[in-house]
Amino acid sequence: MGNYLNPGNSGFLSIRNDTYMDKSGMIALINETINTPRRLTCVSRPRRFGKSFAAQMLCAYYDRSCDSSALFEDLEIAGNPKYIDSYQKHLNQYDVIYLDMTAVIGETSLKDLVAFIKRNVVAELKEAYPAVKVAEGFVSTLANTVKLTGNKIVMIIDEWDAPIREAKDDSGIQREYLEFLRALFKNSGATAKVFAAAYMTGILPIKKDGSQSAISDFKEFTIVNPGKLAEYVGFTEEEVRRLCEEADIDFSLMKQWYDGYTLEGKSIYNPNAVMEALRNRAFASYWTETSASKSLMEYISLDFDGLSKTMAELLGGVDVLVDTFGFANDLVTFRDKNDVLILLIHLGYLAYDKETETAHIPNEEIRLEFAKAIRRIKRNDTIRRVQESDQLILDTVQGNEAAVAEQIERIHGEETSPLFYNDEQALRSVVKLAYFSYRDHYIKFEELPSGDGYVDLVYLPKKLSPLPALVIELKWNQSAAGAIAQIKARRYPKVIQDYGGEILLVGISYDREAKGQKRKHTCIIERA
């Protein structure tokens, strides 16, 4: 077993020794591509979503230098009758070349990267197969190995785009690395002769401008378009529910903290965050900054028109439209706020809904990261928004009805087109935008079942917050008094009465023709 050639199954064994969620069904999908024109697969997804675990699993399964049957015998790939023939046919049948590009970068300089890979892989080939003829070209040496052994190679490259990200300002290094990949995968004849299959992972999708044409033949599965690999991106809701039951941990809190990503109709959770919460028996932000994923603050601080407002909308819980086409697929090329939003989707800071083409902050963990970052931004418009939202919360708590109505009315005038401000949903969006800094003191719930109906908004204080709970009912073209009456009649405060603190009833209305004054907001605040 080598470092790069046939690394064995020790990595997957270590994974199996811990709590493991069975993702082996993915192997069957890769097996379908072996020795076909579809043999090249590229998966891009955020960090901490199981990319390396999947790569280690594939290494253990394909590597002919070890016997991995015991690692798979209790997993879906070995137990599902529809997979069994494929499973047995390909188990431990191939030479595997495994490159963890972040680890490789740690072993050598970027300028020596390609030469380092070639030297070490060829050295391990010679050690494993002394009779192999080393050719002048790297691909030719691989072809000679296949001819000698009669076994094609499965190539696995984890974090393939790490050198592109690390050398973002050095086009020469990028070009040399991409030419290396081109030699491996762009020559249809040589690629088919040498590789049974290739599997790559990365953070960002492949660039569409031709600069990464060396890998344009790969079938790509992204966080925006995950296709049939969606259920293998992270933990599904069913899997998380089962983990919570086994650990006797509140699933509803786990969902609130770590749910929010929806891929092909399935709720997906960040595996790293879920496992940390289970191990620590504590719900918190386990989001981990990495060298490949810049500070969130750097991106949301960029000076694009409307970006500050969009960040406030996202923090308030408003879904924002995103056009995912035309993104440059890198960490440095930004033309407008839309490019920033798409990058945040690929990095996992935002979740994307394909049906509505909108993005949102997925859960409490990521909302915490946004809330911390937004308060460190020094742009004047961002500072103003935070200060005004903080003041609005204070005015609400102090019962300053006129100030609350005035601030919501001002935000309506500044941020919302009258054409779209025509129902309670539109009013709710404005109110959520107005209260966007709530995260410091509150947890927000929408359409919460309570009493004899559903309360529009509930801001429930966190354990250490001295502030009262806010039960908010919204009315469009009706009175704020009517909103308060509905809260009382339908017993909305009942759902949170056990929290033990003070509860404020907040009625907010918008009347397009209030006593001759157009577009008038009013507010009534009472104690429960």
N, C-alpha and C positions, 0 to 999 in steps of 0.2 A: 504493500500500500504506500502511496506517495502523498505529497502535499497537493499536487495538481492532477496527477494521473491516478485514477482509481483510489480515491481517498478513503474508501471503506464505508462502514455504516456506523461508526462511533458517534458521529454528530446526531444522527437520528435516534440512536440508542439513548443518548443523553436526553433527548426530547421525550422519548417514550417513558423514561424513568420518572418524569414529572407528570403533572396532570396534563393529559393529551386529549385534544378534541379531534376525532377521526376525520381527516380530510383526504383519505387515501383514494376516494372515488375519483379525484382529479387524475390519478395515474391512468385510469381507463381512457380518459379523454386524450392524454398525451400518446398513449399506445395507439390510438386510432390514426395518429399522424405518422407513425414510424414507417420509413421507406415509402412515403407518398410525397407528392408535391407540396403537401401541407406540413412538412416536417419541421418548419421553423415557427416557434411560438414565443411571443414577447408579452409579458405581463407587467403593467405599470400600476402602482398603487402607493399610498402613503407609507411612510415608515411605521413600524409597529403594527402592521396588518398581516404578518405571517409570511412575507416573501421568502425570508431565509429558511424558515421551517419547511416550506414547500420544497425549496431547493435541496435541503438536506434529505428530505424524504425521497426525492427522485434519485439522488446519489445512491442512497442505500438500496433502492429498488433495482436500479440498472447495473450497478457496479459488479463486474464478473469476478473481482478478486475476493469476494466475501459471500457468505450464505446468510441472507436476510430473511429467510422464510419465517423464523421465529418472531421477528419484529412485525410481520404483517398478518400472521395467521389468525389473529382475533379482530382484524380490521375489515372494513367494508369491501375493499378490493379483493380480499381472499374469500370472503363469505357470501358475496352476492353472486347467485348463479349466472347472471348475465355477464359478469366480469371474469368468471373463473378461467375460461380458455385463454383469454388475453393475458390475464395475470400470470398464469403458469408459463405461457410462451415466452414472455420477455423478462421474467424475474432473473436478475443476476446474469444477464447474457451479453453485456456490452462493456467495452472499455469506456470509461467515463473521464472526460477532462472537466474539472470543476475549477472555476475561477471566481473567487469572491473578490471583486475588484476593489472594495474598500480595504480589504486585508492586503491585497497586492500593493496598493498605493502606500500602505504603511511599511512595506518591505523595501521599497526602492523609490527613486526620484521619478517624477512625472516624465522627465526627459528620457529616462532609461526604461520606461514602462514596457513598451512593446518588446524591446530586446530582452528584458528580464523574463517576460513570459515565455518567449521562444526558447531561451537558454534552459530554463528550468523544466519546461515540458519535454524538450528533446532529451535532456539528461535523464529524466525519469523514464522516458520511452526506451532509451538505450539500456538502462538498468533492468527494466522489466523484460525487454526483448533484445538481448545482445546482438542478435543477427540482423536487426533492422538496419536498413541502409539510410544513412543521414544524407539527405539531398541538400542542395543549395537553398531551396525554398522551403519554408515551414510547412505549407500545405502539401508539398510533394513528400516530405518526410512522413506526414500523417497518412498519405495515400500508400506509401511503402509499408507502413505499419499494418494498415488494413489488409494489404495484399499478403503480407507475411502471416498474419494471425487468422485471416478469414473472418474477422469480426469488425463491423463498423463501430463508429464512435458515437456516443451520446455526449453532446457538449452542453454544459450547464454554466451559465454566467450570471452570477448574482450581482445586482447593482451595476449593470453594464454601463450605465450613464455616469457613474461616479467620476471617471477621468474627464468627461465633458464638463461636468459641473466644477470640478477642482481646477481645471485649466481653462476656465471660461474666458480669460483674457489672453490666452496663448493659442492662436489659430494653428500654429505649427504642430504643437503637441496633439491638438484635436484631430488635425488632418492625418497625422501618422497613425493614430489609434483607429480612426475610421477606415483608413486604407488597410489596416490589419484585419478588421472585420469584413471589409469588402473581399479580401482574398479568401477568407473562410466561407462566406455565405453568398456572395454575389455571382460566383462562377457556378452556374447551374450544373455543369458536368462534374466538376470537382466536388461540389457540395454533396451531390447525390452519391458520388463514389465513396466519400469519406464518412459522411454523417448519416446515421440512422434517424437522428432527431436532434434538435437544438432547442433549449429552453432558456430564455433570458428574463431577468426581472430588472425593473428600474423604477424611478419615482415619476418621471415625466414621460409623456407619450413621445413617440418618434417624431422628429421635426418633419414637416410637410414641404419644406422649401427646397428639398433636394440635397441639402448639405449633409444629411444622414442617409443618403440613398443606399449606402452600404448595407443597411438593415431594412430597407423598404420592402423586402420580400417576406418579412415576418408577419404572421397573422397576429394582430395586436388586440389585447384585452385591457381596457383602461378602467379607471374608477368611474368615468362618465359612461363608457360603453363596455361593461364587463362581460356581456354575452353569457355563454354557458359556464363560465368560471365564476359567476357571481357568488354562488354559495360557498366558494372556497377562498373568498377574499378575507373574511373575518369570521367571527362567531355569529351564528344565526340566533334569532330570538329563542327558538326551541332549545338550542344548546345552552344558552345563558340561563334560561329558566331551570333547566336540569341541574346546572352547576349550583345555582342558588338554593335549590331544594336540598341538594346533598350537603351544602355547607350551612344550611339553616340561616340564610341571609335574605333580607327583604328584596324580592325581585322588583317590586315597584320602584324602589329607590335606585336599584341597579339600572333600571330602564331610564329613569329620569337623568341619571348621571352620565350614562355611556351609550344610550341608543341615539338614533337620529339619522343614521346613514341608511338609505333605501336603494338597493340595487336589484333591478329586475323584479320589483314588487316585494322583495324580502328585506326585513329589518336586519341590519348588520351592525355589530358592535366591535369596537376596537379590542382585540384580544389581550393586548398588553395591559390596558386599563382595567379590564374585567378581572384578570388574574391577580393584579396588584391589589385590587379592592378585596378580593377573596382572601389573599394571603394576609393582608393587614387588618382585615375586618373593619375597614374604614373607607368611606366614600370621600374622595378628594381628587384633585387634578394630578394625574400621573403622566401628563403630556411631557415628552422629553425632547428638548432642543438638541439638534445634531448639527454637525458642520455642513451637511448636505441640505438642511432645511433652515434657511436664514431666520433671524428673529421675526416673529409676527409683526412686531412694531415697525420694522423697516419697511414692510410692504404697505401697511395701512397708513403710514406717514407720507407716502408718495403724494406729490402735489398735482392731483388730477381733479378737475371740476366734478363736484358731486360725490367724491369719495367719502368725505367726512359725513355727509348726510346718509349715505348708504351704510356706513359703519354703525351709525346711530339706529337706523332702521333694523339692521341685523341684530344688534344688541337688544332692541326693544321687542324682537320676536316677529318682525315683518319679513316675509319672503320677498326677495328681490329678483328681478329678471336678469338672466345672464345668457349671452350669446356665446356658445362654446366653439363656434367655428372661427377659424382664422387666427387662433392663438399660436404664438411663435414657439411654444413648447420649450422654453428655457427660463432661466432665473434672472435674466438681465434685460430682455426686450419687452418694454411696456409702452403701449401707445395711448392707453386710456384706462379708466377705472375698470372696464370690463376685463382687460387682461389681468389686472390684479385679482379680480374675483375668481377667474378661471384658475390661476395659479394656486390660490388658497383652496380651491376644490381639490386639485391634484395633490396638494400637501396634506389634505385631511382637515384643514381648519374650517372648511365649509362643506356641507352636504348638498348634493344636486338632485333635483327631481326632474327626470326626463319628461314626464307627462306635462308638467306645467312650465318647464324650462326655467325654473327658479332655483335660487340657492338660499340656504338658511344656516344659522349656527346649529349644529346637530344636537348638542346636549349641554348639560351643566358644566362638565369638565372643560369643554372648549370655550363656553361662554365666560368662564372664570379667566381663561387666558386672554380673551378679548378685553374683558373689563380691566384687567391689570395693565394691558398694553395701552388702551385708549387713554388712560390717565397719565401716561408718560409722554404722550405726544404733545409737542410744543406749538403746533399750528394754532393760530388765533381762533379760527372757526371751530376747531375741535374743542378747545378750552371753553369757548362760549357755550357750546352745546352741553358740555358736562355741567357747567355751572348753572345753566338754566334748568336742566333736568333735576339737579340736586335741589334747587330752590323750589321747584314745583312739588317735589316730594315733601319738603318742609312745609310749604303752604297748605298742602293737603292735610298733613298731620295736625297742623295748627288750626284747621277749619277755615282758612282764608278762601272762601268760595269765589269771590270776585277775581282774585289773583289766579286761581286755578283756571277759571273760565277764560280769562284774558290770555294766559299762556297757551292754552290749547287752541284758542282762536288764532293766535299769532302764528303758531306752527301750521295750522290749516292754511292760512293765507300764504305762507312762505313756501310750503313744501308740496301742496296738493292742488292738482288741477280741479277746478269746479266741475268739469265734465265727469270726473270719476268719483266725486264726493256726493254720492246719491243714495247711500244706505248705511245701515249700522256697521257693516263690515268695513266700509271706508272710514267711518268714524273711529272704529276700533284701531285701525292702522295708525291713525293720527295720535290717538291716546297712547298706544304702545311706543310710538316714536317719542312722544313727550316725556314718558317715564323711563326712557331707555337706560338710565343709570341706576335702576332699581337694584341691580345685582349686588350692590354693597350691603344691602340690608334685607332684601326680600328674595323669595322664590315665587315665580309667576305661574299661574294656572289659567287656562282659557276654557270656556264652555264647561265649567266644572259642575257635575251633577250635584244638586243640593236642594233639600226640601222638596218642593213641587215643580222643579224646573232646572234650568241650567243658567248659572250666573256667568255674565260676560267675562269678567276679569277678577281674579283674586290675587292679591299680593300678600303672601304669608311671610311674616318675619322669620328670619333665621334665629337660631337658639339664643345667640348672644346679642341680638338686636333689641334695643329698648322701644322700638317703634310699634305702633298698633297695626293690626291687620287691616287691609283695605278690601272691601267688597264693592266692586264697581259695576254698575248697570248703565248701559248706554241707550239713548233714545234718539231717533232721527225724526225730525219734524213733529216731535212731541215734547213734553215738558220734563224738566229734571225732577219736579215733584212727582210726576208719574213714575219715573225710574225708581225713586225712593219707595213709593207705595208698592211697586212690584217686588222689590227686595223684601219688604216686610210681609206682603201677602203670601208670597211663595216660600217664605222662611229660608232665604238663601244663606244667612249666617250659620245655619244649622251644621253645615258640612265642616266648619272649622271651629265650632264652639268648644271642642275638647282641647284646643291648643292652650287655652287658659289665660290668654291676654286680652287686651282691649281690642274691640272691633269697630272700625268706622264704616258707615254706609255712605257711599259716594254715588250720587246720581249726576250724570253728565248728559246734556242734550244739545242737539243742534237743530235749529229751526230756521229754515230758509227765509221765512217771512214773519219774523217775530215782531209784532207791533210796528210794522212798517220798516223795520231795520233788517236788511238782508244779511243772511249767513251769520246768525247770532248763536253763540254758545252760552249755556248757563250751567251752573253747578250748584248742587245742594249737598252738604256734608252733615251727617248726624252720627251720634254714637249709638251703637246697638243696645 
